[in-house]
Amino acid sequence: MWRFSSRVLLLLLLAFPCGLLGVGRVSAQPDSAEDSEPYASVEEEEEEEEEEVLVEDDQMQASDGEEDEAEAADQTLGAHPDADTTIIFTTGEEFPANEIVRFLVGFTNKGSQEFSVQSLEASFRYPQDFQFYIQNFTALPLNTVVQPKAQASFEYSFIPAQPMAGRPFGLVVLLNYLDAQGTMFQTAIYNQTVTITEKEEGLDGETVFMYIFLAGLVALMVFAMYQVLETRTRRRLATKVERGTTGINDVDISWIPQETLNAMNKASPKSSPRTSPRKRTKRAAGVDQ
């Protein structure tokens, strides 16, 4: 009996560690699966970060390349020291909407090499930032060779749009030309802010009413002056008529002595009719006799 119990106890002691190992292996399997997921996610995040870094590097390289190209273009499209340009607006400094604006551009070659003037262009820009285009006009192809110490002039015209009236815009006029080596140059002939004006067509109601009021006022003044002059003329005529009709019969001369009246009548000359030519000849003949 004792031997049997000892054997059973020995079997139990041997089976217990084996059972513990089996349970440990079974419990370790799900733990390893759970632990593998975080490791996998960490690796994916690292790969995404690397991709983002690569994309950012590519973008930075592209932007740097664009900036370098822009800087190179700016350096290439500058003004040549031997080229002198002028501009004259033949239609005036005003820029009416929906009307033709013309100007002349003068190009002077002060150097010893020839220049080939390629094109002339103009555009309206945003006044706060001239890099934004509002209205871009058609470039005028010129293809004109200017010899050393020579001059050339070019005419350009454009029409501002009607919706732009009453607002300021930046006007930029550019002249593109090549030197003898084929290098491109660009001169900003005009780069200022201008205001697009609106042309007044016809007369508005206020102007018409003002003209009618002024015409009526002038007519009223003329009529008043006519009435005053007519009244004064009538008064003068009436006074002359009264003075002309007044005679000696209306005067009381009873107090004057008769002798004085007779003397006055004798002294006053009487109009005698003119003698005829026959009487004059007879009188002349009697005198001669």
Residue pairs with C-beta under 8 A, 6 or more apart in sequence:
76 183
76 184
76 185
77 176
77 184
77 185
77 186
78 185
78 186
79 185
79 186
79 187
79 188
80 111
80 115
80 177
80 179
80 185
80 187
81 111
82 109
82 110
82 111
82 112
82 113
82 115
83 107
83 108
83 109
83 110
83 111
83 115
83 177
83 185
83 187
84 107
84 108
84 110
85 105
85 106
85 107
85 108
85 175
85 187
85 189
86 105
86 106
86 108
86 189
87 103
87 104
87 105
87 106
87 173
87 189
87 190
88 103
88 104
88 106
89 101
89 102
89 103
90 102
90 103
90 104
90 155
91 99
91 100
91 101
91 102
91 103
94 197
95 101
95 160
95 171
95 194
95 195
95 196
95 197
96 160
96 165
96 196
96 197
96 198
96 199
97 160
97 161
97 162
97 163
97 164
97 165
97 196
97 197
97 198
97 199
98 159
98 160
98 161
98 162
98 165
98 199
99 159
99 160
99 199
100 157
100 158
100 159
101 157
101 158
101 159
101 160
102 155
102 156
102 157
103 155
103 156
103 157
103 173
103 190
104 153
104 154
104 155
105 120
105 153
105 154
105 155
105 156
105 173
105 175
105 189
106 151
106 152
106 153
107 115
107 117
107 146
107 151
107 152
107 153
107 154
107 175
107 177
108 150
108 151
109 115
109 146
109 147
109 148
109 149
109 150
109 151
110 149
111 148
112 148
113 148
113 179
113 180
114 145
114 146
114 147
114 148
114 180
115 145
115 146
115 177
115 178
115 179
115 180
116 143
116 144
116 145
116 146
116 177
116 178
116 179
117 142
117 143
117 144
117 145
117 146
117 152
117 154
117 175
117 176
117 177
118 141
118 142
118 143
118 176
118 177
118 178
118 184
119 139
119 140
119 141
119 142
119 175
119 176
120 139
120 140
120 142
120 154
120 156
120 173
120 174
120 175
120 176
121 136
121 137
121 138
121 139
121 140
121 173
121 174
121 176
122 137
122 156
122 158
122 171
122 172
122 173
122 174
122 190
123 133
123 134
123 135
123 136
123 137
123 171
123 172
124 133
124 134
124 135
124 136
124 160
124 164
124 169
124 170
124 171
124 172
125 131
125 132
125 133
125 134
125 169
125 170
125 171
125 172
126 132
126 133
126 134
126 169
126 170
127 168
127 169
127 170
127 193
130 170
130 172
130 191
134 164
134 169
135 160
135 161
135 164
135 169
137 158
140 154
140 156
142 154
144 152
144 154
146 152
146 177
156 173
160 196
164 196
165 196
165 197
165 198
166 195
166 196
166 197
166 198
167 195
167 196
168 193
168 194
168 195
168 196
169 193
169 194
169 195
169 196
170 191
170 192
170 193
170 194
171 190
171 191
171 192
171 193
171 194
172 188
172 190
172 191
173 188
173 189
173 190
173 191
174 186
174 187
174 188
174 189
175 186
175 187
175 189
176 184
176 185
176 186
177 184
177 185
177 186
177 187
178 184
178 185
179 185
253 261
275 283
